[in-house]
Amino acid sequence: VPMHKIPNVPLGKVQQRHVVRIFFPRLYSAAQLADDVRVSQEHLALIYDLCLRPTLHEVVPECRDRLPTSYAAAFTYSKTCTGGLTFGSIDIPWYRLEEVAKEFLVKLGEQESTFKDAYFVHELRGTKGSTVHDGEDDVERHYALEDMFEHVDVDSLDPGDWLVDVALTIGVEGHIVNWRESCHQELLGHLMPAVSRRNISSLTTRKNRFHLDRTLQIKELAGFRATTTDLADNDGVSYIQAYSTAKNVSYQLTSGVFRRKTPKELLDKKQELKVLADLDSISQIYYECAGEEEGVDGRDGCARLEIRVPLDKAKDALTSLPEELIERSVIAINRRVWW
């Protein structure tokens, strides 16, 4: 079952980008029927009022004066004048976390049968560039992995149960570097040398396992996403992705100027003017990326390759690529021509 289909709640965070979620697998069936994986307000009230608040009272008694008296009260405190929600936080000492987690799970199981078998998941976002290192340097690889897991007790983990994305970036100054479609199979073969050529060729034809991502609709320029879990002798590689970081220029977390435009927007004069204004903004951004704007250096794009492997294989995975394979697999285009 995909994790994003299991009802869950964000429970806390470590610093800014590390979110701790609690998942409720026994709520999955009902949520699946309704196509809604949110935990209901009734369940949230039970979780806080009868499980989380009593747990914190017992394990972290010094925070009693900072805990809202009920879920309803907490919800009221969080509402803004415009109807939105803003959230405060309560710090838990690290040496109490294990006891909080154990007691909280016990109370959940005692309160509701649907809360049994709940488990925690650590979600780290926006950390892609936080452990940049030289893949051919053993020491740098070691410390990069340590930095990635600085908030996790690695000694208590089963390395085979944890998956890590390892990436390699290829860049040429002043250029946009893209992957070539004609070398996809050779690249897959290098990453999974024990998998037969026949199986790799078959993989690239399976639409549910292999997705081609064309660049500018140019046939030879394309990245890909491949799920490789069902390939025998895949050396632990469960997922592979190849793309150009040039796409970051138009990537937005929320709907903005780069959103997908629809024909109906041209039927309303006000919306049409908004579309034209967006196109002007996009043109200016591309102009700056090309380095044409005075005082702006421009923006390069790199070819990035990512593979997902078990934790115990991460330190020695994708440390480099043969130079001759790189020369065949990528093409560098002057950024002024590209943008």
VEXKOL-524614 format. One line per field, with one value per residue (C-alpha): x, y, z; residue in three letters; residue number from 0. Coordinates in Angstrom, 2 decimals. Each point is the difference from the previous one (the first is absolute). Layout:
BEGIN
x <- c(X:...)
y <- c(Y:...)
z <- c(Z:...)
code <- c(ala:...)
pos <- c(NUM:...)
This chain:
BEGIN
x <- c(0.00:1.50:0.83:-1.85:-3.22:0.24:-1.73:2.61:0.52:3.06:0.86:3.17:3.13:3.75:1.41:-1.70:-0.07:-0.35:-3.64:-1.02:-3.30:-2.08:-1.73:-3.18:-0.07:-3.28:-1.80:1.12:-3.01:-2.63:2.14:0.53:-3.74:-0.50:3.19:0.93:3.05:-0.46:-0.59:-3.45:-0.52:-1.66:3.06:2.36:-1.89:0.28:3.71:0.77:-2.47:0.34:3.45:2.51:-0.86:-0.07:3.31:1.70:-1.44:1.57:3.36:0.67:-1.89:1.83:-1.92:-3.43:-0.43:0.56:-2.38:-3.45:-2.77:-1.62:0.19:-2.95:1.85:3.20:-1.93:-1.54:3.42:1.37:-2.70:0.80:-2.40:0.07:-0.91:3.48:1.98:3.30:1.72:2.14:2.31:1.17:3.59:0.61:3.47:1.73:0.62:-3.77:-1.02:0.30:-2.15:-2.57:-0.19:-0.46:-2.65:-1.85:-0.25:-1.22:-2.76:-1.05:-0.38:-2.00:-2.32:-1.08:0.56:0.47:2.94:1.90:3.19:0.62:3.60:2.19:1.54:2.74:-0.43:2.94:-0.67:2.21:3.24:1.14:2.99:0.87:2.48:1.87:3.30:2.63:-1.25:3.51:1.23:-0.61:0.22:-2.42:-2.51:0.22:-0.63:-2.75:-1.93:0.55:-1.34:-3.09:-0.88:1.08:-3.49:-0.42:1.39:1.57:1.16:-3.62:-0.91:0.00:2.00:-1.77:-3.38:1.01:0.32:2.27:0.09:3.54:0.56:2.71:-0.04:1.72:0.50:1.84:0.43:-2.11:-2.05:-3.18:0.82:-2.67:-0.27:-0.20:-2.82:2.14:2.24:-2.66:0.41:3.80:-0.32:-2.42:2.32:2.92:-2.00:-1.30:2.76:-1.48:-3.33:-0.13:-0.24:-3.26:-1.58:1.25:-1.41:-3.31:-0.04:0.16:-3.19:-2.09:-2.00:-0.81:3.70:1.80:-0.95:1.74:0.31:0.68:1.68:-1.58:-1.63:3.36:0.21:3.64:-0.03:-1.81:0.36:-1.85:-1.45:0.30:-1.36:2.29:-1.23:-1.19:3.23:2.07:3.64:-0.62:2.70:-2.50:-0.87:-3.76:-0.38:2.00:-0.61:1.89:-0.91:1.35:0.00:-1.03:-3.57:0.51:-0.44:-3.70:-0.67:-2.29:-1.37:-3.22:-1.92:1.78:1.09:1.25:-3.32:-1.64:-2.18:-3.44:-1.86:-2.92:2.30:0.04:-3.81:0.02:1.76:1.29:1.40:1.48:1.91:1.25:1.27:1.81:1.56:1.16:1.57:1.86:1.32:1.06:1.78:1.90:1.06:1.26:1.78:1.85:0.76:1.64:2.28:-1.32:-1.04:2.73:1.55:-1.55:2.34:-2.63:-1.04:1.49:-1.70:1.54:-0.79:-0.90:-0.18:-1.64:-0.26:-1.79:1.89:-0.06:1.82:2.73:0.88:-0.33:3.60:1.42:-2.78:0.37:3.39:0.78:-0.76:2.55:1.03:-0.71:-3.53:-0.61:1.18:-2.50:-2.89:-0.22:0.04:0.96:-1.72:1.13:-2.40:-0.57:-1.19:-2.06:-1.91)
y <- c(0.00:3.38:1.97:3.10:-2.05:-0.81:2.51:1.97:3.11:2.27:-0.20:2.03:1.27:0.17:3.37:1.26:-2.82:-3.18:-0.97:-2.95:-1.57:-2.70:-2.48:-1.97:-3.06:-1.32:3.09:-0.79:-2.02:2.60:2.80:-1.95:-0.29:3.73:0.87:2.20:-0.79:2.75:-0.91:1.21:2.85:-2.46:-2.26:2.96:1.09:-3.50:-0.16:3.27:-0.02:-3.62:-1.04:2.75:2.49:-2.65:-1.40:3.38:0.62:-3.24:0.06:3.74:1.48:3.33:0.78:-0.23:3.78:0.22:-2.72:1.07:-1.48:-1.80:-0.51:2.39:2.69:-0.56:0.30:3.27:1.39:-0.86:1.71:3.35:2.83:-1.07:-3.62:-1.42:-1.93:0.83:-2.45:0.40:-2.65:-1.51:-1.18:-3.55:-0.81:-2.55:-2.37:-0.24:-0.71:-3.79:-0.20:2.41:-2.10:-3.30:1.30:1.82:-3.15:-2.01:2.50:0.10:-3.79:0.00:2.79:-1.23:-3.25:2.05:1.77:-3.25:-0.70:3.72:0.88:3.05:1.21:2.60:2.29:2.17:2.47:2.53:-1.72:-0.94:2.35:-0.27:-2.87:0.93:-1.88:-1.47:-3.50:-1.27:1.07:-2.70:2.45:2.49:-2.80:-1.16:3.44:0.81:-3.08:0.93:3.50:-1.41:-2.06:2.49:-0.08:-3.78:-2.70:-2.08:-2.74:-0.89:-0.43:-3.05:1.42:-2.33:1.54:3.59:1.45:2.90:2.01:0.46:2.51:1.00:3.35:0.78:3.64:2.15:3.69:2.24:-2.93:-2.00:-3.71:-2.53:-3.77:-1.77:-2.50:-2.27:-0.80:-0.77:-3.76:0.21:2.19:-2.43:-2.87:1.73:0.67:-3.59:-2.09:-3.36:0.65:-1.41:2.26:-1.67:0.89:3.57:0.36:-1.41:2.44:3.02:-1.14:-0.42:3.17:-0.83:-0.36:2.36:3.61:2.09:3.71:1.86:3.40:2.67:-2.86:-0.71:-3.73:-0.63:2.15:-1.86:-1.08:-2.91:-1.48:-3.75:-2.24:-3.03:-1.87:-3.05:-0.49:-2.95:0.76:3.75:0.34:1.62:2.85:0.60:3.28:2.00:3.51:2.06:3.62:3.47:2.56:2.61:-0.96:1.72:3.35:-0.71:-2.14:1.62:-1.44:1.98:1.10:3.01:1.45:-3.40:-1.76:-1.91:2.43:-1.04:1.23:1.35:2.62:1.72:0.38:2.49:3.34:0.29:-3.53:0.55:3.05:-2.09:-2.68:2.63:1.49:-3.48:-0.55:3.30:-1.11:-3.38:1.66:2.25:-2.97:-1.92:3.14:0.21:-3.74:0.45:2.62:2.76:2.31:2.43:-0.91:-3.52:-2.96:-2.34:-3.45:-3.36:-3.39:-3.35:-3.61:-1.74:-3.71:-1.44:-3.58:-1.39:-2.66:-1.55:1.95:-2.63:0.50:3.80:0.92:-1.95:0.60:2.24:1.36:0.89:-0.84:-1.00:3.07:-1.68:-0.89:3.62:1.20:-2.29:0.60:3.79:3.03:3.54:2.95:3.59:1.64:3.00:-2.33:-2.07:2.71)
z <- c(0.00:-0.93:3.14:-1.17:-0.01:3.71:2.34:1.93:2.08:0.33:3.66:0.44:-1.68:0.50:-1.07:-3.19:-2.55:2.04:0.64:2.20:-1.09:1.62:-2.33:0.74:-2.30:1.47:-1.27:-3.54:-1.22:0.87:-1.41:-3.21:-0.63:0.42:-1.90:2.96:2.12:2.54:3.63:1.07:2.46:2.41:-0.08:0.38:3.09:1.49:-0.81:1.74:2.89:1.10:-1.26:-0.78:2.76:2.78:-1.31:0.16:3.49:1.22:-1.81:-0.30:2.98:-0.26:-3.22:1.69:0.04:-3.77:-1.19:-1.27:2.15:-2.95:-3.75:-0.44:1.95:-1.97:-3.26:1.18:0.97:-3.45:-2.11:-1.56:-0.88:-3.66:0.79:-0.35:2.58:1.68:2.31:3.06:1.42:3.27:0.40:1.22:1.41:-2.21:2.93:0.62:-3.61:0.16:3.13:-1.52:-3.16:1.87:2.40:-2.78:-2.13:3.00:0.75:-3.67:-0.09:3.24:-1.12:-3.45:-1.88:-3.19:1.65:0.61:-1.99:-0.48:-0.89:-0.47:-3.26:-0.34:-3.01:-1.04:-2.82:-1.71:0.99:-3.51:-0.01:3.68:-0.38:-3.20:-0.17:-2.29:-0.76:-0.65:3.44:2.65:2.91:-1.56:-0.70:3.62:1.49:-2.52:1.13:3.65:-0.65:-1.70:3.10:2.65:1.60:-0.20:2.30:-2.77:2.40:0.77:-3.69:-2.22:-2.96:-2.42:0.87:-0.73:-3.51:-0.99:-3.23:-1.30:-2.80:-2.44:-1.83:-3.30:-0.90:-2.54:0.78:-2.24:-1.33:0.51:0.21:-1.04:-0.17:-3.38:-0.50:-2.17:2.99:2.61:-0.23:0.19:3.09:1.66:-0.83:1.67:3.17:0.13:-1.63:1.04:-1.75:-3.52:-3.04:-0.90:3.35:-0.21:-3.49:1.22:2.91:-2.32:-1.77:3.17:0.53:3.61:0.81:-2.36:-0.76:-2.65:0.73:-3.23:0.02:-2.23:-1.93:-1.66:-0.67:0.94:3.13:2.78:3.57:1.60:3.18:0.51:2.74:0.20:3.09:-1.95:-1.97:1.16:0.86:0.16:2.70:2.35:-2.39:0.27:-1.89:-2.56:-1.25:-2.59:-0.71:-0.69:2.81:-2.57:0.92:3.37:-1.72:-0.60:3.09:2.58:3.24:-0.49:-3.07:-1.51:-3.33:-1.24:0.70:-2.83:-1.97:-1.27:-3.13:2.03:1.52:-3.40:-0.02:2.85:-0.60:3.56:-0.03:-3.46:1.25:2.93:-2.40:-2.08:3.14:1.02:-3.42:0.32:3.40:-1.37:-2.94:2.38:2.12:-3.04:-1.23:3.30:-0.03:-3.41:1.52:-2.25:2.84:0.97:3.32:0.02:-0.45:-1.40:1.17:-0.94:0.05:0.93:-0.85:3.27:0.62:3.14:1.23:3.05:1.94:3.52:2.70:0.29:-3.68:-0.14:0.83:-2.94:-2.56:-3.07:1.01:-3.62:-3.65:-2.66:-1.99:-3.33:1.16:1.00:-3.41:-1.73:2.39:0.26:-2.25:1.08:-1.68:0.41:2.46:-2.28:-2.75:2.45:1.76)
code <- c(val:pro:met:his:lys:ile:pro:asn:val:pro:leu:gly:lys:val:gln:gln:arg:his:val:val:arg:ile:phe:phe:pro:arg:leu:tyr:ser:ala:ala:gln:leu:ala:asp:asp:val:arg:val:ser:gln:glu:his:leu:ala:leu:ile:tyr:asp:leu:cys:leu:arg:pro:thr:leu:his:glu:val:val:pro:glu:cys:arg:asp:arg:leu:pro:thr:ser:tyr:ala:ala:ala:phe:thr:tyr:ser:lys:thr:cys:thr:gly:gly:leu:thr:phe:gly:ser:ile:asp:ile:pro:trp:tyr:arg:leu:glu:glu:val:ala:lys:glu:phe:leu:val:lys:leu:gly:glu:gln:glu:ser:thr:phe:lys:asp:ala:tyr:phe:val:his:glu:leu:arg:gly:thr:lys:gly:ser:thr:val:his:asp:gly:glu:asp:asp:val:glu:arg:his:tyr:ala:leu:glu:asp:met:phe:glu:his:val:asp:val:asp:ser:leu:asp:pro:gly:asp:trp:leu:val:asp:val:ala:leu:thr:ile:gly:val:glu:gly:his:ile:val:asn:trp:arg:glu:ser:cys:his:gln:glu:leu:leu:gly:his:leu:met:pro:ala:val:ser:arg:arg:asn:ile:ser:ser:leu:thr:thr:arg:lys:asn:arg:phe:his:leu:asp:arg:thr:leu:gln:ile:lys:glu:leu:ala:gly:phe:arg:ala:thr:thr:thr:asp:leu:ala:asp:asn:asp:gly:val:ser:tyr:ile:gln:ala:tyr:ser:thr:ala:lys:asn:val:ser:tyr:gln:leu:thr:ser:gly:val:phe:arg:arg:lys:thr:pro:lys:glu:leu:leu:asp:lys:lys:gln:glu:leu:lys:val:leu:ala:asp:leu:asp:ser:ile:ser:gln:ile:tyr:tyr:glu:cys:ala:gly:glu:glu:glu:gly:val:asp:gly:arg:asp:gly:cys:ala:arg:leu:glu:ile:arg:val:pro:leu:asp:lys:ala:lys:asp:ala:leu:thr:ser:leu:pro:glu:glu:leu:ile:glu:arg:ser:val:ile:ala:ile:asn:arg:arg:val:trp:trp)
pos <- c(0:1:2:3:4:5:6:7:8:9:10:11:12:13:14:15:16:17:18:19:20:21:22:23:24:25:26:27:28:29:30:31:32:33:34:35:36:37:38:39:40:41:42:43:44:45:46:47:48:49:50:51:52:53:54:55:56:57:58:59:60:61:62:63:64:65:66:67:68:69:70:71:72:73:74:75:76:77:78:79:80:81:82:83:84:85:86:87:88:89:90:91:92:93:94:95:96:97:98:99:100:101:102:103:104:105:106:107:108:109:110:111:112:113:114:115:116:117:118:119:120:121:122:123:124:125:126:127:128:129:130:131:132:133:134:135:136:137:138:139:140:141:142:143:144:145:146:147:148:149:150:151:152:153:154:155:156:157:158:159:160:161:162:163:164:165:166:167:168:169:170:171:172:173:174:175:176:177:178:179:180:181:182:183:184:185:186:187:188:189:190:191:192:193:194:195:196:197:198:199:200:201:202:203:204:205:206:207:208:209:210:211:212:213:214:215:216:217:218:219:220:221:222:223:224:225:226:227:228:229:230:231:232:233:234:235:236:237:238:239:240:241:242:243:244:245:246:247:248:249:250:251:252:253:254:255:256:257:258:259:260:261:262:263:264:265:266:267:268:269:270:271:272:273:274:275:276:277:278:279:280:281:282:283:284:285:286:287:288:289:290:291:292:293:294:295:296:297:298:299:300:301:302:303:304:305:306:307:308:309:310:311:312:313:314:315:316:317:318:319:320:321:322:323:324:325:326:327:328:329:330:331:332:333:334:335:336:337:338)
